[in-house]
Amino acid sequence: MALMFGGLLFARLLPPPSPSESAGRIASFYRHDATSIRWGSIIMMLGAACLGPWIAVMTKLIKKIEGPSSPTAYCQLALGALLILELIFPIMILEVAVLRPGRAPSEILLLSDLSWVLFLGIAYTFVVELLVTALAVFHDRREHPVFPRWIAPFNVAIAALSLPGAVIVVTTTGPFAWNGLLGFWVPGAAFGSWATVMTVVMLRAVSASDSDEAVGAGRMT
């Protein structure tokens, strides 16, 4: 996640260009910062790729809750894989937008619109992934659960905060636009908070699991 946000900052895309700007102004923006956007996109692509191992650990921990045949774990794995692609594809389109700065402004505008709608409008699969994770945590009734029990309502809350990102296609101005408070800042802050919190609890869960396995191996010997 640090690479994703760091890439956005390096590319000078935080906040994103306004969707209400004219084709000429959008083209001028991308031409002026083309080099920064190219390198920032590379950083973001690396960040998106790093989600792969992260999702794999999450899936393994959910399987520990529900067993090796857990449908919830496989659902989370599939949705997590989709999230990676939903981040990579719009970044690649952004790279195309700055690949040839001499393109017609209308073409650069089209590529910009396509990139930002795909990048910020991914609430659907992400929200379902959050709810699936919450469901798995809620069903863990053991005395020492894999995740703290508050992680279930936390994921539900993040899902609710992410939903406004789904409506960025209905307006180009105001709080629901893709550079607005509800269209960008709230879902973005929610995503960053979720990634940070879940990383911490996953590391703790993995550490606890390793300790349990070590104790079990010691007893067997």
Helices and strands as residue ranges (DSSP letters): H 2-10, H 23-32, H 34-49, H 51-66, H 71-99, H 105-120, H 123-139, H 151-162, G 163-170, I 181-185, H 186-220
